[in-house]
Amino acid sequence: MQSAVSSNTSPTAAASAAAVSTAAPGPAVSASAASCAADSSSRAAALDPGGSPADRDRIGDLSSLHDLTIRLVRTTSLDSALRETLRAGATLLGAPRGMVALAPGTDPGSEPSDSPERATERTIGLGLGRADLGQIETVPRFSATYARVLDAEDAEEAEGDRGRPGGPDAGHGHPDGPDTGPADETGGAPAADGASRPHNPGHGPDHETDHETGHGTGHERGRGSGQGPGRAAGPGEAGAEPVPGPGAGLAHPALVCPDIAADPDLSPRHREVAARLGYAATYGVPLTTGSGTRLGAAVWFFDEPGEPTVRRRELLDSYLRHATEHCARLGERARTRADMVTLREELLPSALPRVPGVSLAVRHRTGPRGGGDWYDALPLPDRAVGLAVGGVTGSGPAAVAAMGRLRASLRAYAVMEGEDPVAVLSDLELLLRLTEPSCSATALFAYAEPASRKVLLAGAGHCAPLIVGPRRIEPVETAVSAPLGMLACWEAPSAEVVLREGETLLCYTDGLLHRTGHSMDRAFARLRSAAASAPRTAREDPDALVDHVLRTVLPGPLAELPDHPEDVVLLAARF
């Protein structure tokens, strides 16, 4: 690795140049990083042409941090933020590859585990494929850098819970025996004053001495940077005494493995995987916010032995102070959305009923905050079936809660008087006006008799359903009516339609039309055209039909808009 840096060159620029020369797996990342550093250096020189080289370097460093932070805050998901954090860390440290291991329970949808042996961390790689990450995950936990960082965080939390002093400064011993103290890079014993003999492999991530701090790059094998853990301790073992090192006092203390091949304390499997993947040193840090929220661990991999200088560590630490907070916010937002989706799904039917003479299918997509669109299909007396779709105005927990109450009430009214859809919606409107005075909703209820294929329906401000058959594609002519809760007294006539054998009644919410970005008339024409273009096999299968309609009405990016506020419901009943 090209790592020699002149005193007039910003470490960030040198890191970027090193990344460009070595990061074959990620050329786009390294090129952008080098460009960023070069721009920063030129801006620094322009801002202070008469300043000292150290001042210009400092200005360049701050400019680079600003650029990298701007790129970070533009990310809108936890995954993209973590990948950007890896790219920025690679730029600041001069590492071509890296990975993030999310702590169990951090990733939305994952379950926390109270046992490291049972914990399963999701990993994200930079310049590492899934197969590479899989090999790294086969390294025993006591040796793997990411696992040692995570387990050290667990140990610190456990000690804090028991009220005993402890923290990431504590060294950790090998599971097979106590840690007798750090050894030097060549495997020799430590000196009497506790410092090891300097390590000088001749090449690695950095070899220059940091003139600002007076620290060289030689460091004790496997010892943490400043406050970082040394080796992961086995259960019940006492850690070694903390030894101050380069970067002491950093908010994100590092675990450094400067020479994996020469470290006898590491697992043979660790050395085997490192040799196979072509990395010789690692630099790992915990991803923890200032308030103590733990996200996981980040590790960067170097092609040759060595470790970053204090200056580069400080730059990374400054960046991580902001990156961890940003990632924590995105993670919390993702978990909130996941919880909202789970709650919403629990309020909707877990499965569609099986009713003789009719085949049912539904597709449902939720907006980011959880909207109020809903659907239902329920068996009714006399072998009839009730179909309902609707939507509560607004989004978020209040809309989801109101949707659940309305759906439950409609089911009760449908069982008692389902053969009269107007009465069902009238009772629902009265309930809404009395119990949800600040809420309005649209609804469509259809009472269908599969034996005769007769459908009686009524709508309240809702989109008219579409009849899809071999010989006709047309909407059901329903009377125009106001949404529920909008008028002092709601009333609208019902409509009756007799379907032919093999025809499908397609009910949907207006979110399907709104997501197209067109006017309602153009969007409905698009929906009708999509239904007309369905192949014969799709028209004979309601599941295939709703999939075809969704793909056609919302093609490509329109179908995968996670932040679109509109819900989409598409309910098909084939007679």
C-alpha positions, 0 to 999 in steps of 0.5 A, a space after each residue: 500500500 502507498 502510505 508515505 505522506 509528506 508533511 505538507 499533505 493532508 492525511 485525508 488526501 493521503 488516505 484517499 490516494 491510498 484507497 484509490 491505489 488499493 481499493 479495487 473492489 470499490 473504485 467508485 468509492 475511492 475515486 470520489 474520496 480522492 476527488 473530495 480530498 483533492 478539492 479540500 486541499 485546493 480550497 485550504 490553500 486558497 483560504 490561507 495561502 500564507 499559512 503553515 503546512 500544518 494549518 493548511 492541513 487542518 483546514 483541509 481536514 475540516 473541509 473534508 469532514 464537512 464534505 463527508 458529513 454533507 454526504 451522510 446527512 443526505 442518506 434517508 435509510 439506515 442501510 445507506 447511512 451505514 454504507 456511507 459511514 464505511 466509505 467515509 471511514 475508508 477515506 479517512 483511514 486509508 483502508 480499501 475495505 470495511 464492514 459494519 456488524 449491527 448489534 442484535 436488535 438494532 436492525 428493524 425486525 430483528 430480535 435482541 439476544 442476551 447471549 453473544 453465542 446466540 446473537 446474529 449480527 447483520 453485516 454490511 460490507 464495503 469492497 466485500 461480497 456476501 461470500 467474503 462476509 460469510 468467511 469473516 463470520 466463521 472466525 471465532 468470536 474471541 478473535 473476530 474484531 467486530 465480535 470483540 468490539 461488540 462483546 466488549 460493549 456488552 461487558 461494559 454494559 453488564 458491569 455498569 448494571 452491576 454497579 462495578 466500575 468498568 468500561 472499554 478501557 479494560 483489556 480482555 484476556 484470551 478465553 484459554 487463560 488470563 491476559 498477562 499483558 501486551 506483547 510487542 509486535 514481534 512476540 516479545 515480552 513487554 518492557 518494564 514500564 509497560 510499553 512494548 518495543 516499537 513495531 516497524 513492519 516497513 509498510 502498512 496503513 501508515 508509517 509516518 510519525 505524527 508530528 503533532 502528537 509525537 506518537 509513532 505508528 508502532 503499537 502493542 499487538 491487539 491492544 485498544 487505541 486509548 480506551 479500546 479493548 485488547 482481546 475479548 475476555 472469556 466468561 468471568 475473566 479479569 481484563 488486563 490493566 488499561 494502557 494508554 495508547 495513541 488516540 486516548 480520550 476518543 469518543 469511539 475507542 478503537 480495537 487495533 490488530 496491526 499484524 494479524 499474521 504475527 499475532 499468536 493470540 488470534 484464532 488460526 481460523 482468523 489468520 487463515 481467513 485474513 490470508 485468503 481475503 488478502 488483509 493484514 490488519 484491522 481497525 475496529 470501533 464501536 458505533 455508539 451514540 453520545 447517549 449510549 445507544 449502541 448500533 454495532 461495530 465498524 471494522 476497516 481492513 488494511 492490505 498490509 500490516 500497520 495502523 492509522 496515525 493518531 491524526 487519522 483516528 481523531 478525524 474518524 472519531 470526529 466524523 463518527 460523533 455525527 454519523 452515529 447520531 444520524 444512524 441512530 435516528 434513521 434506525 429509530 425511524 425505521 423501527 417505528 415504521 416497522 412497528 406501525 406496519 405490524 400494528 396495521 397488519 394486525 388490524 387487517 384480516 390475517 387471511 381472506 375467507 374461502 367462500 364457495 363460488 368466489 375467488 378472492 385476492 388482495 394486495 396492500 401497501 402501506 405508506 411510511 407513517 402507516 395510513 388509514 386505508 383498509 379492506 375486508 372480506 367476510 362470510 355472511 348469512 345465506 352463503 353471501 359474502 361482504 366486500 369492503 374497502 375504505 380509507 380514513 383521512 390522515 396518517 400515523 397512529 391516530 389514522 391507524 387506530 381509527 381505521 381499526 375501529 371503523 373496520 370492526 364496526 363495519 363487520 358488526 353492521 355487515 353481519 346484522 344488515 349486510 343485505 342493505 349496504 346503504 344501511 351499513 354505511 349509514 350506521 357507520 357514518 353515525 358512529 363516526 360522527 358521534 365517536 370520531 368527530 374530527 375524522 372523515 373516511 371513504 368507504 365502499 361496501 358490497 353485498 354479493 351472492 355468489 350463486 346468482 352473481 348479484 352484487 349490491 353495493 354503496 359507496 361514500 366518497 369512494 372510487 367506483 369498482 371496476 368490472 373485469 371480464 373477457 368481454 367488458 372492462 367497465 366501472 360500476 355506475 354508483 351514485 356520487 356521494 360525500 365521504 363519511 363524517 363530512 355531512 350532517 346526514 349522509 345518504 346515497 342510493 345503492 347500485 346493483 350489478 349482475 356479473 357474468 361467469 368468469 368476471 371479476 369485481 376489482 375494488 381499490 383505494 384512491 392511493 392506487 390512483 394518486 401514486 401514478 402522479 396523474 390526475 384522477 381521470 388520467 389515473 383511472 384511464 391508466 387503471 382501466 387500460 391495465 385491466 384490459 391488457 391483462 392476458 387471459 390467464 391473469 383474468 382467470 386468476 384473481 392473484 395474477 390479475 391484481 399483480 398485473 394491474 399493480 405492475 402496469 399502473 405502478 411500473 418500476 420506481 412508482 411501485 417501490 416508493 417507500 416514502 410515498 404517503 399514500 396507501 394502496 389497496 387492491 381487492 379482487 373477487 372473481 365469480 
